[in-house]
Amino acid sequence: MTGQSEKLIAIFGGSGFIGRHLVRRLAEQGWRIRVIVRDTQKASFLKVSGRVGQISLVPASSTNEQSVASAVQGADAVVNLVGILYERGKRSFQAIHINGAKNIAKACAKAGVKHLIHISALGADNASPSKYAQSKAAGETAIKDAFPGATIFRPSVVLGPEDGFFNLFGRLIQIFPIVPFFTNTVPHAEGGGGPKFQPVYVGDVVAAVSQAVSDDSYAGKTYELAGPRIYDMREIITIVNNEAQRKRWIIGLPFFVAGITAFFLQFLPKPLITPDQVKQLKIGSLATGKLPGLDAFGITPTAAEGVISTYLKRYRPLQQNKRLRIKPNK
Ligand SMILES: NC(=O)c1ccc[n+]([C@@H]2O[C@H](COP(=O)([O-])OP(=O)(O)OC[C@H]3O[C@@H](n4cnc5c(N)ncnc54)[C@H](OP(=O)(O)O)[C@@H]3O)[C@@H](O)[C@H]2O)c1
């Protein structure tokens, strides 16, 4: 414990991928944690991340102004991790990324919260062709208008055991003999490996957030969180293929194929890819270098290779685990 035991932090989206790592980290630091979730039953696994009574689960939705106001009451710090990748009915980018963020920032200002941390995304830009990226930029503006001292983080693709990105390729590699990547040029030409990414380790993201929640020197600033290396799509799929010990064909396809595929897949209850995600994918996710990054927190970014080998093993062929299997009694 670091002597923070009296302090209370409220985390919106604490049951998600980044959230569960943050909850664990802040619990180790001795914070009292209020995780604001829509379904407390579904998030009950979080309770074991701290000692008895340290973590409480409070039902609220960021889109409900009244429930947000009571959820932040008495908190010293608040973190907003709420985000969606695709729209469904009332769960639009406007409702979640902009109105929800505004509700949280307004409630924090009114309740006298000292530190507000908002998680946006690299590529947040009003002029982006992607609605997701536009809404992330508008969400930042809504936050800053209501709470100018907020700290904003823009992570690149985040990697870790429960991530959506590397695990998606792991699942595809497990099932299909051919795995495509998408490129704007001829696959074998210079730069033909598709869009570029700078994946950042979830442990580094939560390490930065856990400093910003109690340090005034990060207030009112925006940080880009990116990993130490740039990879194109083909390299990323190749790494996953190697980690999964598979020999899949990795082929480059033009982006219009991704567009057509996404058009049909967007209607699935949980779409693999949507047309808006294709627009984001085309841009990639690289730090601009114009904003401070992990170094401002004294964090040396963790290399992706060192981490993904620990959790992509699960996509290896079953025979690899034969020695571990228990033979049934005859
Ligand atoms: N993961 C990445 O690679 C990445 C990269 C860049 C930026 N980001 C941003 O980082 C943030 C966290 O990402 P993540 O990967 O941890 O996302 P995640 O796993 O999808 O978690 C999102 C969380 O938001 C909650 N939520 C959704 N709608 C809500 C609402 N109306 N009210 C309250 N809670 C709600 C979800 O809980 P329910 O169970 O209730 O749905 C979940 O706990 C997001 O803003 C995301 O855009 C992530």
Ligand as a Chemical Component Dictionary entry (heavy atoms), coordinates in Angstrom:
data_LIG
# 
_chem_comp.id                   LIG 
_chem_comp.type                 NON-POLYMER 
_chem_comp.pdbx_formal_charge   0 
_chem_comp.three_letter_code    LIG 
# 
loop_
_chem_comp_atom.comp_id 
_chem_comp_atom.atom_id 
_chem_comp_atom.alt_atom_id 
_chem_comp_atom.type_symbol 
_chem_comp_atom.charge 
_chem_comp_atom.model_Cartn_x 
_chem_comp_atom.model_Cartn_y 
_chem_comp_atom.model_Cartn_z 
_chem_comp_atom.pdbx_ordinal 
LIG N1  N1  N 0  -8.537  -1.805 -26.531 1  
LIG C1  C1  C 0  -7.932  -1.026 -27.416 2  
LIG O1  O1  O 0  -7.138  -1.491 -28.254 3  
LIG C2  C2  C 0  -8.167  0.476  -27.398 4  
LIG C3  C3  C 0  -7.401  1.289  -28.236 5  
LIG C4  C4  C 0  -7.623  2.660  -28.229 6  
LIG C5  C5  C 0  -8.584  3.215  -27.401 7  
LIG N2  N2  N 1  -9.314  2.395  -26.597 8  
LIG C6  C6  C 0  -10.343 3.010  -25.742 9  
LIG O2  O2  O 0  -10.122 2.665  -24.390 10 
LIG C7  C7  C 0  -11.366 2.532  -23.702 11 
LIG C8  C8  C 0  -11.435 1.159  -23.033 12 
LIG O3  O3  O 0  -11.211 0.172  -24.028 13 
LIG P1  P1  P 0  -11.407 -1.395 -23.723 14 
LIG O4  O4  O 0  -10.691 -2.113 -24.794 15 
LIG O5  O5  O -1 -11.134 -1.670 -22.313 16 
LIG O6  O6  O 0  -12.981 -1.512 -24.022 17 
LIG P2  P2  P 0  -13.982 -2.675 -23.583 18 
LIG O7  O7  O 0  -13.269 -3.899 -23.181 19 
LIG O8  O8  O 0  -15.002 -2.789 -24.679 20 
LIG O9  O9  O 0  -14.690 -2.054 -22.311 21 
LIG C9  C9  C 0  -15.585 -1.002 -22.413 22 
LIG C10 C10 C 0  -16.300 -0.857 -21.097 23 
LIG O10 O10 O 0  -17.303 0.153  -21.214 24 
LIG C11 C11 C 0  -18.488 -0.314 -20.540 25 
LIG N3  N3  N 0  -19.663 0.384  -21.068 26 
LIG C12 C12 C 0  -20.145 0.359  -22.322 27 
LIG N4  N4  N 0  -21.219 1.163  -22.421 28 
LIG C13 C13 C 0  -21.405 1.713  -21.185 29 
LIG C14 C14 C 0  -22.313 2.647  -20.638 30 
LIG N5  N5  N 0  -23.281 3.197  -21.383 31 
LIG N6  N6  N 0  -22.175 3.006  -19.323 32 
LIG C15 C15 C 0  -21.199 2.484  -18.546 33 
LIG N7  N7  N 0  -20.307 1.593  -19.013 34 
LIG C16 C16 C 0  -20.410 1.222  -20.308 35 
LIG C17 C17 C 0  -18.490 -1.796 -20.804 36 
LIG O11 O11 O 0  -19.267 -2.466 -19.847 37 
LIG P3  P3  P 0  -20.544 -3.337 -20.257 38 
LIG O12 O12 O 0  -20.192 -4.736 -19.791 39 
LIG O13 O13 O 0  -21.615 -2.726 -19.460 40 
LIG O14 O14 O 0  -20.754 -3.248 -21.733 41 
LIG C18 C18 C 0  -17.009 -2.116 -20.616 42 
LIG O15 O15 O 0  -16.713 -2.276 -19.246 43 
LIG C19 C19 C 0  -12.464 2.755  -24.744 44 
LIG O16 O16 O 0  -12.892 4.082  -24.700 45 
LIG C20 C20 C 0  -11.745 2.495  -26.054 46 
LIG O17 O17 O 0  -12.314 3.211  -27.129 47 
LIG C21 C21 C 0  -9.140  1.039  -26.570 48 
# 
loop_
_chem_comp_bond.comp_id 
_chem_comp_bond.atom_id_1 
_chem_comp_bond.atom_id_2 
_chem_comp_bond.value_order 
_chem_comp_bond.pdbx_ordinal 
LIG N1  C1  SING 1  
LIG C1  O1  DOUB 2  
LIG C1  C2  SING 3  
LIG C2  C3  SING 4  
LIG C2  C21 DOUB 5  
LIG C3  C4  DOUB 6  
LIG C4  C5  SING 7  
LIG C5  N2  DOUB 8  
LIG N2  C6  SING 9  
LIG N2  C21 SING 10 
LIG C6  O2  SING 11 
LIG C6  C20 SING 12 
LIG O2  C7  SING 13 
LIG C7  C8  SING 14 
LIG C7  C19 SING 15 
LIG C8  O3  SING 16 
LIG O3  P1  SING 17 
LIG P1  O4  DOUB 18 
LIG P1  O5  SING 19 
LIG P1  O6  SING 20 
LIG O6  P2  SING 21 
LIG P2  O7  DOUB 22 
LIG P2  O8  SING 23 
LIG P2  O9  SING 24 
LIG O9  C9  SING 25 
LIG C9  C10 SING 26 
LIG C10 O10 SING 27 
LIG C10 C18 SING 28 
LIG O10 C11 SING 29 
LIG C11 N3  SING 30 
LIG C11 C17 SING 31 
LIG N3  C12 SING 32 
LIG N3  C16 SING 33 
LIG C12 N4  DOUB 34 
LIG N4  C13 SING 35 
LIG C13 C14 SING 36 
LIG C13 C16 DOUB 37 
LIG C14 N5  SING 38 
LIG C14 N6  DOUB 39 
LIG N6  C15 SING 40 
LIG C15 N7  DOUB 41 
LIG N7  C16 SING 42 
LIG C17 O11 SING 43 
LIG C17 C18 SING 44 
LIG O11 P3  SING 45 
LIG P3  O12 DOUB 46 
LIG P3  O13 SING 47 
LIG P3  O14 SING 48 
LIG C18 O15 SING 49 
LIG C19 O16 SING 50 
LIG C19 C20 SING 51 
LIG C20 O17 SING 52 
# 
